[in-house]
Amino acid sequence: MKVLVLTSGGDAPGMNKFLTEVYKKCKDLYFAYAGFTGLVNGEIYPFKDVFDARLTNCAGSMIKSSRCPEFKQARVFNKALKNAKDFDVVIILGGNGSEKGAKRLYENGVNTIFVPGTIDNDVDDCSYSIGFSTAVKEGVYTVENTMPSIVAFNNACLFEVMGRESAEICKTVAKQVDADYIVADKPDYEELKNVVLKRYIKNESACIIVRENICPIDEMAKKLNELLGMDIVKTQIVGRTQRGGAPTAEELSMAKKYAQEVCHCINSKVFGVRILADKEYKIVTKEFK
């Protein structure tokens, strides 16, 4: 069976493990270079040409990834559709946007299988997407290795973590580091000021976890310092280390489970499905909504 795989949207730790496990079972495997962009442009090559076993347990994607908003355009989509129909099945690994692309291809005659691969962990009906465990680990690492310096100066710190519009990373990191406060939506500056002051008067330091895309974190710190009348609130952006950190053991295990279920679906000729994780992290198969 001729199989095509692509990784779309943001890269996520664990993608390479998934790709390697699929390749073990599907030797006639091809890839679209940089996700939907490669599918549109016909940049499709044998997976064996880029496979590197040394990258299996590394972050990133050995077949590259990209965002392709123009995929929504009929003219662009039709180019991708024509190329996709050269394959018996197309595996698409990515987030919500990638899932929509997979569904659209399926509705137009392509046997697709969607797998959630996004650090944001925000795919509908899915409790775990590839990349999440590592993203949390890197967030925790940054907080734990920054706070000693913050404490030494009796300052407070706002830590911005990734997640786009989802607060999953923010809440999980905050829980693991026992943060003083979480900013997952519009900030309440009066409450934030009180949190910082309460710690400050005890000669302690506040640790506050902030979801990205709320407002520039430097502006948040500036406003807080103005309210406090002191320059004690510092900032730390965790950033792309959350995508590039070494995958956790849990990450590698979940990536392998996803790959095994994909191969089972291919062998059973079950297509037009989403491979998801339930609340117990058991891998389940559901049709597109």
C-alpha positions in Angstrom: 0.0 0.0 0.0 1.4 3.4 -1.0 1.3 5.7 2.0 1.9 9.4 2.3 2.7 11.2 5.6 3.0 14.9 6.4 3.5 17.0 9.5 1.6 20.3 9.5 1.4 23.5 11.5 3.8 23.9 14.4 6.3 21.1 15.0 6.0 19.1 18.2 8.4 16.9 20.1 7.6 13.2 19.5 6.8 13.7 15.8 10.1 12.0 14.7 9.3 9.0 17.0 5.9 8.7 15.4 7.4 8.9 11.9 10.0 6.2 12.7 7.4 3.8 14.1 5.2 4.2 11.0 8.1 3.6 8.7 8.9 0.4 10.5 5.6 -1.0 9.3 5.1 0.9 6.0 8.2 0.6 3.9 6.4 2.1 0.9 6.2 5.4 2.7 6.4 8.9 1.2 6.3 12.3 2.7 5.2 15.8 1.7 7.9 18.3 2.4 6.9 20.8 5.0 3.3 19.7 5.4 0.4 20.9 3.2 2.8 23.2 1.5 4.7 20.3 0.0 1.4 18.5 -0.9 0.3 21.6 -2.8 3.6 22.0 -4.6 4.1 18.4 -5.3 7.2 18.2 -3.2 6.7 14.5 -2.4 9.6 12.1 -1.9 10.4 8.6 -0.5 10.7 8.7 3.3 13.8 6.6 3.1 15.6 9.5 1.5 15.4 11.5 4.7 15.1 8.9 7.4 17.7 9.2 10.0 17.4 6.8 13.0 19.6 9.2 15.1 16.7 11.7 15.1 14.1 9.2 16.3 14.1 10.4 19.9 14.8 14.0 19.0 12.4 16.9 18.8 11.4 18.5 15.5 10.2 16.9 12.3 12.7 15.2 9.9 10.1 15.8 7.1 9.7 19.5 8.0 6.6 21.4 8.8 5.0 24.7 7.9 1.7 26.6 8.1 -0.3 26.8 4.9 -3.3 29.1 5.4 -3.7 29.3 1.6 -4.8 25.6 1.7 -8.3 27.0 2.3 -8.4 28.5 -1.1 -10.2 26.3 -3.7 -7.4 26.6 -6.3 -4.7 25.7 -3.9 -6.7 22.9 -2.3 -7.4 21.3 -5.7 -3.6 21.1 -6.4 -3.1 19.3 -3.1 -6.1 17.1 -3.8 -4.7 16.0 -7.1 -1.3 15.0 -5.5 -3.0 13.3 -2.6 -5.0 11.0 -4.9 -1.8 9.4 -6.0 -1.7 7.6 -2.6 -3.8 4.8 -1.0 -3.7 6.7 2.3 -2.6 10.0 3.6 -1.5 10.4 7.3 -1.7 14.0 8.6 -0.1 14.9 11.9 -0.9 18.3 13.3 -3.4 20.4 15.2 -7.0 21.6 14.7 -6.2 23.3 11.3 -4.5 20.1 10.1 -7.6 18.1 11.2 -9.8 20.3 9.1 -7.5 19.8 6.1 -7.6 16.0 6.6 -11.4 16.0 6.8 -11.7 18.1 3.6 -9.4 15.8 1.7 -11.4 12.8 2.9 -14.6 14.4 1.8 -13.1 14.7 -1.6 -12.1 11.1 -2.0 -8.8 10.8 -0.2 -8.3 8.1 2.4 -7.0 10.2 5.3 -6.0 9.4 8.9 -5.5 12.3 11.3 -3.2 12.2 14.3 -3.0 15.0 16.9 0.5 16.5 17.0 0.5 19.9 18.8 2.1 21.1 22.0 -1.1 23.1 22.8 -3.1 19.9 23.5 -6.2 21.6 22.2 -7.5 19.1 19.6 -11.2 18.5 20.2 -12.2 15.2 22.0 -8.6 14.4 22.7 -6.9 14.4 26.1 -3.3 14.1 24.8 -1.7 15.3 21.7 1.9 14.5 20.7 4.2 17.3 22.1 2.3 18.2 25.2 4.3 16.4 27.9 7.6 17.8 26.6 6.2 21.3 26.4 5.2 21.1 30.0 8.6 19.7 31.0 10.4 22.6 29.4 8.1 25.1 31.0 8.7 23.6 34.4 12.5 23.5 33.8 12.6 27.2 32.9 10.6 28.2 36.0 12.7 26.0 38.4 15.9 27.4 37.0 14.9 31.0 37.0 13.2 31.4 40.3 16.3 31.0 42.5 17.7 34.2 40.9 14.3 35.9 41.2 14.2 35.0 44.9 17.8 36.2 45.5 16.6 39.7 44.6 13.2 39.4 46.3 11.6 40.1 42.9 8.5 38.5 41.3 8.4 36.9 37.9 5.9 36.5 35.0 6.6 33.4 33.0 5.0 33.3 29.6 4.4 29.8 28.2 3.1 28.7 24.8 -0.4 27.4 24.1 -1.9 29.8 21.6 -5.5 30.2 22.8 -5.4 27.1 25.1 -4.5 27.3 28.8 -3.5 23.6 29.0 0.2 24.2 29.2 -0.2 27.2 31.5 -2.3 25.4 34.0 -0.3 22.2 34.0 3.1 24.0 34.4 1.6 26.2 37.2 0.4 23.1 39.1 3.7 21.3 38.8 5.7 24.3 40.1 3.1 25.3 42.7 2.8 28.8 41.1 1.2 31.6 43.0 -1.1 32.7 40.2 -2.2 31.9 36.7 -3.0 34.4 34.0 -5.0 32.3 31.4 -7.3 35.1 30.2 -7.6 38.9 30.6 -5.4 39.9 33.5 -6.9 41.3 36.7 -4.1 43.8 37.6 -5.5 44.6 41.1 -5.5 40.9 42.0 -2.0 40.4 40.5 -0.7 43.4 42.5 -2.0 41.9 45.7 -0.5 38.5 44.9 3.0 40.1 44.4 2.7 42.3 47.5 1.6 39.5 49.7 4.7 37.6 48.9 7.0 40.7 48.9 6.1 41.8 52.5 7.0 38.3 53.6 10.4 38.6 51.9 9.2 36.1 49.4 8.9 36.0 45.6 5.7 35.5 43.5 5.8 33.0 40.6 3.1 33.8 38.0 2.5 31.7 34.9 1.0 33.5 31.9 -0.5 32.1 28.7 0.9 33.6 25.5 -1.2 35.8 23.3 -3.0 37.6 26.1 -0.9 40.8 25.9 2.8 41.5 25.6 4.3 40.3 28.8 6.6 43.3 29.1 3.6 45.6 29.1 2.0 43.5 31.8 5.1 43.8 34.0 5.4 47.5 33.4 1.8 48.1 34.4 2.2 46.0 37.5 5.4 47.8 38.5 3.5 51.1 38.1 0.8 49.9 40.4 3.3 48.6 42.9 5.5 51.7 42.8 8.5 49.5 42.6 10.5 47.8 39.8 10.3 44.3 41.1 8.2 42.3 38.5 10.5 40.6 36.0 9.6 38.6 32.9 10.8 35.3 31.3 9.5 34.0 28.0 9.8 30.2 27.8 9.4 30.2 24.0 10.5 27.7 21.4 12.4 25.5 23.9 8.9 24.0 24.5 8.9 22.8 20.9 12.6 21.8 20.8 13.1 20.1 24.2 14.1 16.5 24.3 10.9 14.4 24.3 9.9 12.9 27.6 9.5 9.1 28.1 5.8 9.7 28.1 6.0 11.6 24.9 7.9 8.8 23.1 5.5 6.2 24.5 2.4 8.1 23.3 3.9 8.7 19.9 4.6 5.0 19.5 1.0 4.1 20.5 -0.4 6.6 18.0 1.8 5.1 15.3 0.7 1.6 16.1 -3.0 2.5 15.9 -2.4 4.3 12.5 -0.8 1.1 11.2 -3.6 -1.0 12.5 -6.1 1.3 10.7 -4.1 1.0 7.5 -4.0 -2.8 7.6 -7.7 -2.9 8.4 -8.5 -0.3 5.7 -10.1 2.0 8.2 -9.9 5.6 6.8 -11.5 8.9 7.3 -10.8 8.8 11.0 -9.1 10.7 13.8 -6.8 8.8 16.2 -7.3 10.3 19.6 -6.5 9.7 23.3 -9.3 9.4 25.8 -9.2 10.6 29.4 -7.1 7.6 30.5 -4.8 8.2 27.5 -6.1 5.1 25.8 -5.8 5.4 22.0 -9.2 5.4 20.3 -10.4 5.8 16.7 -13.3 8.2 15.8 -14.7 9.3 12.5 -14.4 13.0 11.4 -17.1 15.2 12.9 
